[in-house]
Amino acid sequence: MSDKTLKELGEEYEQAATMVKARIARKREQLRSLKDSICSNEAYEIKSELKILYAEHRQAKETADYLKVYYDPHEGKRELFSYK
């Protein structure tokens, strides 16, 4: 078992979010390169992958932010997701 702190785990999630963001950029570029066949099956597949990647990125980023400040006092309560 690893002896990492929550902050260190949060930083790992942040790195994962960065890697997913890079994958998103590559997929978006791939989609842009299709030009004339924007309604093709390939475009549909890329858009489906992008939808999943956006969700992965959001989840990794939110988890990273939560873990990195878990022990820091803020507003008297801890919430996983803040919709302010």
N, C-alpha and C positions, 0 to 999 in steps of 0.2 A: 504494500500500500504506500502511496505517496504522501509525503509530509508537506504538501503545498498549502499555503494559506489561501483563503478565499480570494484575496486580492490577486495572487499569482494565477489562480484559476480564471479569474475575471480577465486577466491579461491574455491568457491562452484563448479564451472565447473571443477577445478583441482581435487577435491574430487570425482566428478562423473566420471572423466576419470580414476581415480585410481580404482574405483569400477568396471568399465567396463573391465579394465585390469585384474582384479582378475577373472572375469567371463571368459575372454579369456583363462586364464591359466587353469581353470577348464575344459573348453571345449576341449582344446588341450590335456589335460591328458586323458579325456574321449575318444578322437579320438585315442590316442596312445594305449589305453587298448583294442581296437578292434582287433588289430594284424591281424588275418587271414581274417577278413571280411572287409578289408579296402575299398573294392568296393561295400559294401552293401548299402542298402537304408539308414540305420542309419548313416553310415559314410558320405553319401551325405548330409543328413540333418544337421549333425554337421558342415560340411564344409560350408554349406549355412549360418548357424547361425554365424560362425566365420567371414565370409565375412561382414556381417552386423555389428558385434561387432567391427571389425577393423575400419570400417567407423565411427561408433559412437565414438570410442576412439579418432581417429584422429580429428574429428570435435570438441569434447569437449576440447581436449588439445589445439587446435589452438585458439578456442574461449577464453579459460582461459588465454592463453599467451597474446592475444590481449587486453582483458579487464584489466589485471593486470598492463599493462604499457600504457594504453590509454592516460593518461595525462602527461606521461614522454616525454620530447623532445627526438627525435631520428631521425636522418637523414633528418629532415625538413619535412617529410611527413609520414602519417599513411597509412599502407596497411594491409588489413585483413590477406592476405596470402603472405608470402615471399618465393619465390622460388630461393633463392641464392645458 
